[in-house]
Amino acid sequence: MADFRKLPNLAALRAFEAAARYGNFSRAAEEIHVTHGAISHQVRALEEELGVVLFARHGKRISITPEGERFAAILRKSLSDIAAAAEALKADGKQQRLTVTALPSFAARWLSPRLGRFIEQHPDMEVMLQSSNQLTDFVRESVDIGIRFGRGNYPGLAVEKIMDDCFYPVASPRFNKGKLPRTPQKLSQHPLLRCQLEPWTPWFQAAGLDLLEPTGGLVFQDSSMLVRAAVEGHGIALARHALAATEIDAGELVRLFDVAVACPQSYYLVCPSDALKKPQVQAFRAWLLAEVEKTETVQITEQP
């Protein structure tokens, strides 16, 4: 049996883990609510106790050593297990709680309208939906599971691809007094709305158009705002199917033409491996996959 009297100071361990995660004493101090000097002192004391240099100092900059990296990985896993065990004790006999994080656009336009069905199936579960464009620290922020839009590279997490997506043009049926373009060639006569990092050019190519990428006009950072602008009649938007389908079904938007191009990114379910053991996570995953199965698929246009 381990002699727990030989454990290093727990405050020093926590300070070191935060400093290793951020690569910065000041940000670690902000998280733990102590001073920069306190973090530096605790890490230095831990190094002296262990007889190992955990950080190389370069003036005001620090860089973690290979020994520090290995120790931080083991420590992070241990602290994660402790946090999970504490959450399990707090939840024992109480209402189950599930915290889900997703991008704002996907949370607002795809997930949120469907979550009521999940809650109907699990009336004893409390669901907390967070929307953020930032990557989540699942342990520190007490998040159970996330839905991300990317290429599936999420180190240290269990990753499962759940859905592809595609782009096509949409417009309000009231846009241009209802006189919508009948052919792709007519698009150049109208304002074309777009999101950053989601250009029109691949769609132009699939439609056989020799057009340059639009410049000027409205450019959005958030895909949800793009769809809203199209609904309000500000122009023709290149929208993702998953985000525009609800408005199309409601008659607020019209899909233009039968040309659709695949998104280079997909939707992924991500969480710490240990979270997959939680009953509420298992229930949400099963429900989500069933909802994806119900989602209408769109025929992708072959590139010329």
C-alpha positions in Angstrom: 0.0 0.0 0.0 1.3 3.5 -0.9 2.5 5.7 1.9 0.4 8.8 1.3 2.5 10.7 3.9 5.1 10.9 1.1 2.8 12.8 -1.2 4.1 16.2 -2.3 2.2 19.3 -1.1 -1.2 19.2 -2.8 -1.3 22.9 -3.3 2.1 22.7 -5.1 0.8 19.9 -7.3 -2.2 21.9 -8.3 0.0 25.0 -9.0 2.3 22.9 -11.1 -0.5 21.3 -13.1 -2.0 24.6 -14.0 1.4 26.1 -14.9 2.1 23.1 -17.1 -1.3 23.3 -18.9 -0.9 27.0 -19.6 2.9 27.2 -20.0 2.6 30.4 -18.0 2.8 31.2 -14.3 0.5 34.3 -14.5 -2.4 32.4 -16.2 -2.0 29.6 -13.6 -2.2 32.2 -10.8 -5.4 33.7 -12.3 -7.1 30.2 -12.4 -6.1 29.3 -8.8 -6.7 32.9 -7.5 -3.2 33.4 -6.1 -0.3 35.6 -7.0 2.3 34.9 -9.7 4.9 34.8 -7.0 2.9 32.1 -5.1 2.8 29.9 -8.1 6.5 30.4 -8.8 7.3 29.6 -5.1 5.2 26.5 -5.0 6.7 25.1 -8.3 10.2 25.8 -7.0 9.5 24.1 -3.7 8.1 21.1 -5.6 11.2 20.9 -7.8 13.4 20.9 -4.7 11.3 18.2 -3.0 11.4 16.0 -6.1 15.0 16.8 -7.0 14.0 17.4 -10.6 13.8 20.6 -12.8 10.2 20.8 -14.0 10.5 24.1 -15.9 13.4 25.7 -17.7 13.5 29.4 -17.0 14.4 31.9 -19.8 14.2 35.3 -18.1 10.5 35.9 -17.7 9.6 33.0 -20.0 9.3 29.3 -18.9 9.2 26.1 -20.9 8.3 22.7 -19.4 11.1 20.0 -19.4 10.5 16.5 -20.7 10.4 15.3 -17.0 7.8 17.9 -16.3 5.7 16.9 -19.3 5.6 13.3 -18.1 4.8 14.2 -14.5 2.1 16.7 -15.6 0.4 14.1 -17.8 0.2 11.6 -14.8 -0.9 14.4 -12.4 -3.6 15.6 -14.8 -5.1 12.1 -15.1 -5.0 11.7 -11.3 -6.7 15.1 -10.7 -9.3 14.2 -13.4 -10.1 11.0 -11.6 -10.5 12.8 -8.3 -12.8 15.4 -9.9 -14.9 12.7 -11.6 -15.2 10.7 -8.3 -16.3 13.9 -6.5 -18.9 14.7 -9.1 -20.2 11.1 -8.9 -20.6 11.4 -5.1 -22.4 14.8 -5.4 -24.7 13.3 -8.0 -25.5 10.1 -6.1 -29.2 10.1 -5.3 -29.7 13.4 -7.0 -31.0 14.5 -10.3 -28.6 13.6 -13.1 -27.0 16.6 -14.8 -25.5 16.7 -18.3 -23.4 19.6 -19.5 -23.0 19.8 -23.3 -20.9 22.3 -25.2 -21.3 23.1 -28.9 -20.5 25.9 -31.4 -23.0 28.8 -31.1 -24.3 28.3 -34.7 -24.9 24.5 -34.3 -26.3 24.9 -30.8 -28.8 27.5 -31.9 -29.9 26.1 -35.2 -29.6 22.3 -35.0 -29.2 21.1 -31.5 -31.4 23.4 -29.4 -34.6 22.8 -31.5 -34.2 19.1 -31.0 -33.2 19.0 -27.3 -36.8 19.0 -26.1 -37.2 15.5 -27.4 -34.2 14.3 -25.4 -35.6 15.9 -22.2 -39.0 14.3 -22.9 -37.2 10.9 -23.0 -35.2 11.7 -19.8 -37.4 14.0 -17.6 -35.2 13.4 -14.5 -32.1 14.7 -16.2 -31.0 18.4 -16.1 -29.3 19.5 -19.3 -27.0 22.4 -19.4 -26.2 23.6 -22.9 -23.1 25.8 -23.3 -22.2 27.5 -26.6 -18.6 28.6 -27.3 -16.2 28.9 -30.2 -13.3 28.1 -27.8 -11.9 24.7 -27.2 -13.2 23.3 -23.8 -11.2 22.1 -20.8 -13.7 19.4 -19.9 -12.3 18.7 -16.4 -11.8 22.3 -15.3 -15.1 23.5 -16.7 -17.1 20.4 -15.6 -18.3 19.7 -19.2 -19.4 16.1 -19.9 -19.5 16.1 -23.7 -19.0 18.4 -26.7 -20.0 18.7 -30.4 -17.3 20.2 -32.6 -17.0 21.1 -36.2 -13.6 20.4 -37.6 -11.3 17.7 -39.0 -11.4 15.4 -36.0 -8.1 16.2 -34.5 -8.8 16.6 -30.8 -5.9 15.1 -28.8 -6.5 13.4 -25.5 -10.3 13.0 -26.1 -12.5 10.3 -27.3 -13.7 11.4 -30.8 -16.6 10.1 -32.9 -17.6 11.5 -36.2 -21.4 12.0 -36.2 -22.3 14.0 -39.4 -20.9 15.5 -42.5 -22.3 18.7 -44.0 -22.5 20.6 -47.3 -22.9 24.1 -48.7 -25.5 25.5 -51.0 -27.0 29.0 -51.7 -30.2 30.1 -49.9 -32.3 33.2 -50.0 -35.5 34.6 -48.5 -38.5 34.0 -50.7 -39.0 37.8 -50.4 -35.5 38.7 -51.5 -35.4 41.0 -54.5 -39.2 41.3 -54.3 -39.5 37.6 -54.8 -37.5 37.6 -58.1 -34.9 35.0 -57.2 -32.2 34.0 -59.7 -33.3 31.1 -61.9 -29.8 30.0 -62.9 -26.4 30.1 -61.1 -25.1 32.5 -63.8 -27.5 35.1 -62.4 -25.9 35.1 -58.9 -23.3 37.7 -59.9 -26.1 40.2 -60.2 -26.9 40.0 -56.4 -25.2 40.6 -53.1 -23.6 37.3 -51.9 -23.3 36.8 -48.2 -20.6 34.6 -46.7 -18.7 33.5 -43.6 -15.0 33.8 -43.0 -13.2 30.7 -44.0 -16.2 29.4 -45.9 -15.6 30.8 -49.5 -18.0 30.6 -52.4 -15.3 29.5 -54.9 -15.7 25.7 -54.4 -19.4 26.1 -55.1 -18.8 28.3 -58.1 -16.5 25.5 -59.5 -19.1 22.8 -58.8 -21.7 24.9 -60.6 -19.4 25.4 -63.6 -19.1 29.1 -63.0 -15.9 31.1 -63.8 -16.4 33.7 -61.0 -14.0 35.2 -58.6 -14.5 35.0 -54.9 -16.9 37.8 -53.8 -15.4 40.8 -52.1 -17.0 43.6 -50.1 -20.4 43.4 -48.7 -21.3 41.5 -45.5 -18.9 38.9 -44.1 -19.8 37.0 -40.9 -17.8 35.3 -38.3 -20.8 33.3 -37.1 -22.7 31.0 -39.4 -25.9 31.5 -37.5 -25.8 35.3 -38.1 -25.3 34.5 -41.8 -28.5 32.4 -42.0 -30.3 35.2 -40.1 -29.1 37.8 -42.5 -30.4 35.7 -45.4 -33.8 35.3 -43.7 -34.0 39.1 -43.3 -33.4 39.5 -47.1 -29.9 41.1 -47.0 -28.6 38.9 -49.8 -28.0 35.3 -51.0 -26.0 33.2 -48.5 -23.8 30.3 -48.9 -25.1 28.3 -46.0 -24.4 24.9 -44.4 -27.3 22.5 -44.7 -27.5 21.6 -41.0 -27.8 25.3 -40.1 -30.3 26.3 -42.8 -32.6 23.3 -42.9 -35.0 24.5 -40.2 -35.6 27.8 -41.9 -36.1 26.1 -45.3 -38.7 23.7 -43.7 -40.4 26.8 -42.2 -40.5 28.6 -45.6 -38.3 31.4 -44.3 -35.5 30.4 -46.8 -35.4 28.8 -50.2 -32.6 26.6 -51.4 -31.4 27.9 -54.8 -30.4 25.3 -57.5 -29.5 21.6 -57.0 -25.7 22.1 -56.6 -24.2 21.3 -53.2 -20.5 21.0 -52.3 -19.2 19.0 -49.3 -17.8 20.8 -46.3 -14.1 20.0 -45.6 -15.1 19.8 -41.9 -17.5 17.4 -40.2 -19.3 17.3 -36.8 -17.7 15.3 -34.1 -18.8 14.1 -30.6 -15.9 14.6 -28.2 -15.4 14.0 -24.5 -12.8 12.6 -22.1 -12.7 8.8 -22.3 -13.9 8.3 -18.8 -17.0 10.4 -19.5 -18.2 7.6 -21.9 -19.0 5.6 -18.7 -21.5 8.1 -17.4 -25.1 7.0 -17.9 -26.2 10.5 -19.0 -23.4 10.7 -21.6 -24.4 7.3 -23.0 -28.0 8.3 -23.2 -27.2 11.6 -24.9 -24.9 9.9 -27.4 -27.6 7.3 -28.3 -30.2 10.0 -28.7 -27.9 12.2 -30.8 -27.0 9.5 -33.2 -30.7 8.7 -33.6 -31.4 12.3 -34.4 -28.6 12.4 -37.0 -30.2 9.4 -38.7 -33.4 11.4 -39.1 -31.6 14.4 -40.7 -32.2 14.8 -44.4 -29.1 14.1 -46.5 -28.2 16.2 -49.5 -26.8 14.9 -52.8 -23.3 16.3 -53.3 -22.4 17.6 -56.7 -19.3 16.0 -58.3 -16.6 18.5 -58.9 -15.8 19.0 -62.7 
